[in-house]
Amino acid sequence: MKSNLRIIWVVLLSVLLAVSLTSCEGVGGDGEGDSGAEAYQYWKNFTKSSYDLLKFDGIHATTVTGKPFLVLTYDRISLEITDCEFGLSEVTQKIIADGGIYEPTLDAETIDFHEKLGLQSPVDLCVSWGNKSIVNGVQQFSFLHPANAIGPGKNSEKWIFNYTSGTMTGGVTNVDTYYFLGRQSETNAFKLVKQ
């Protein structure tokens, strides 16, 4: 009798485990460019978004506008996001205060997956691969990132992204209250759609 109950429990737990694993919703991927336990996911939008570059005294000095794009790498097993690359395509810039400077831009062809994302020059690569420790949450991830090579080299920007199965919003906040170098946007300034 005890062995029959054990068998029933094992079968029941196996079925429940199989159902829960197939119904788990994480970041997921399309399989393209995936290798081993790491996979990629692509996000972009055709509507322009913007952020401001700050100057030394914390004044919003330059507005940078473009179409946002994001490429994520994630672990296929844990579904945790492990790295990302974020930027704006078709960038325009406007100096809005004395002392404002233009953000350097790149040719779209220098960006990973530029063809898949349909990026067009000029591109502002705000966050590149590596150099960050991503904190995963429930349908959210965030990280601190250095604004640029000037100054103390500390993390001066906090990036936060919230996502569902097909949409994502994000923003950047300056957290450097000494040098005030970095970017600042509204909380959900960057709206993205999964590709």
C-alpha positions in Angstrom: 0.0 0.0 0.0 2.8 2.4 0.9 4.7 1.7 -2.3 1.5 2.4 -4.4 1.1 5.8 -2.6 4.7 6.7 -3.3 4.3 5.8 -7.0 1.2 8.0 -7.2 2.9 10.9 -5.5 6.0 10.6 -7.8 3.7 10.5 -10.9 1.6 13.4 -9.6 4.7 15.5 -8.8 6.3 14.7 -12.1 3.1 15.9 -13.9 2.9 19.1 -11.9 6.6 19.8 -12.5 6.2 19.2 -16.3 3.2 21.5 -16.4 4.8 24.3 -14.4 8.0 24.2 -16.5 6.1 24.4 -19.8 3.9 27.3 -18.5 6.6 29.4 -17.0 6.9 32.8 -18.7 10.2 34.5 -18.6 12.0 36.7 -21.1 12.1 33.8 -23.6 13.8 34.0 -27.0 13.4 33.2 -30.6 16.4 30.9 -30.8 18.2 32.9 -33.4 21.8 33.4 -32.4 21.4 31.3 -29.4 24.2 29.0 -28.3 24.2 26.6 -25.4 22.6 27.9 -22.2 22.7 31.6 -23.4 20.1 33.0 -25.7 19.3 36.5 -27.2 16.2 38.6 -27.3 15.6 41.7 -29.4 13.5 44.8 -28.6 13.0 48.1 -30.5 10.5 50.8 -31.2 9.7 53.0 -34.2 8.6 55.9 -32.0 11.3 58.3 -30.8 12.3 58.6 -27.2 14.7 61.1 -25.5 16.9 61.7 -22.5 19.0 64.6 -21.4 22.7 64.8 -20.9 23.6 66.6 -17.7 26.6 68.9 -17.2 28.8 69.3 -14.1 26.3 71.3 -12.1 23.3 69.0 -12.7 21.7 71.2 -15.4 20.0 69.4 -18.3 22.3 70.6 -21.1 21.6 68.5 -24.2 18.5 66.5 -25.3 19.2 63.3 -27.3 16.3 61.8 -29.3 16.1 58.6 -31.3 14.4 55.3 -31.8 15.3 52.9 -28.9 16.7 49.4 -29.3 17.8 46.7 -26.8 19.4 43.3 -27.2 19.4 41.0 -24.1 21.3 37.9 -23.3 19.7 35.6 -20.9 20.2 32.1 -19.4 17.9 29.6 -21.0 17.5 27.6 -17.8 17.1 30.3 -15.1 15.7 32.9 -17.5 17.8 35.5 -15.8 19.0 38.4 -17.9 22.8 38.3 -18.0 23.8 41.3 -20.2 22.3 43.9 -22.5 23.1 46.5 -25.1 20.9 49.6 -25.4 20.9 52.6 -27.6 19.0 55.0 -29.8 18.9 54.9 -33.6 18.4 57.8 -36.0 19.6 60.2 -33.3 19.1 64.0 -33.3 20.5 66.2 -30.6 19.7 69.7 -29.3 21.7 71.9 -27.0 19.3 73.3 -24.4 21.7 75.1 -22.0 25.0 76.9 -22.1 27.9 74.4 -21.8 25.9 71.5 -23.4 27.9 69.1 -25.6 26.9 66.7 -28.2 26.9 62.9 -27.4 29.2 61.0 -29.6 27.4 58.7 -32.2 28.4 55.7 -34.2 27.6 54.3 -37.6 24.8 51.7 -37.4 26.9 49.1 -39.0 29.2 49.0 -36.0 26.4 47.8 -33.7 25.8 44.1 -33.1 22.6 42.8 -34.8 22.1 46.1 -36.6 20.5 44.4 -39.6 18.1 42.3 -37.5 17.0 45.5 -35.7 16.9 47.7 -38.8 19.1 50.4 -37.2 20.0 53.5 -39.1 22.8 56.0 -38.5 23.6 57.9 -36.4 23.4 55.6 -33.4 23.9 56.6 -29.7 25.1 53.4 -27.9 24.1 54.3 -24.3 24.9 50.9 -22.8 27.4 48.4 -24.3 28.0 44.7 -23.6 29.7 44.0 -20.2 30.8 46.4 -17.5 27.6 46.0 -15.4 26.0 43.8 -12.8 22.4 43.2 -13.7 19.9 42.8 -10.9 16.9 40.6 -11.9 13.5 41.0 -10.4 10.0 39.9 -11.3 9.5 41.2 -14.8 12.1 43.9 -14.1 15.9 44.3 -14.4 18.2 47.1 -13.4 21.9 48.0 -13.3 24.3 50.8 -12.5 26.4 52.0 -15.3 29.3 54.5 -15.7 28.2 57.6 -17.6 31.5 58.1 -19.4 35.3 57.9 -18.9 35.5 61.4 -17.3 35.4 61.8 -13.5 35.9 59.3 -10.8 34.9 56.2 -12.8 32.0 55.4 -10.5 28.6 54.2 -11.6 26.6 57.4 -12.2 23.5 56.1 -14.0 20.8 53.7 -12.9 18.9 52.0 -15.6 15.6 50.3 -14.9 13.5 48.3 -17.3 10.0 46.7 -16.7 8.7 44.1 -19.2 5.8 41.9 -20.0 5.8 39.1 -22.6 5.8 41.6 -25.5 6.4 45.1 -24.3 9.0 46.9 -22.2 9.5 50.4 -20.7 12.6 51.8 -19.2 14.4 54.9 -18.1 17.7 56.2 -16.8 18.4 58.2 -13.6 21.5 60.2 -12.7 22.8 58.9 -9.3 26.0 60.8 -9.2 25.3 63.8 -6.9 29.0 64.9 -6.9 29.9 65.3 -10.6 26.4 65.1 -12.0 27.7 63.4 -15.2 25.4 61.2 -17.0 21.9 60.8 -18.5 18.5 61.6 -17.1 15.1 60.6 -18.5 11.5 60.2 -17.5 10.8 56.9 -15.7 9.2 55.2 -18.7 10.8 57.2 -21.4 11.9 54.2 -23.5 9.1 52.1 -24.9 10.1 48.9 -26.6 8.3 46.0 -28.4 9.7 42.5 -28.6 10.8 41.5 -32.1 
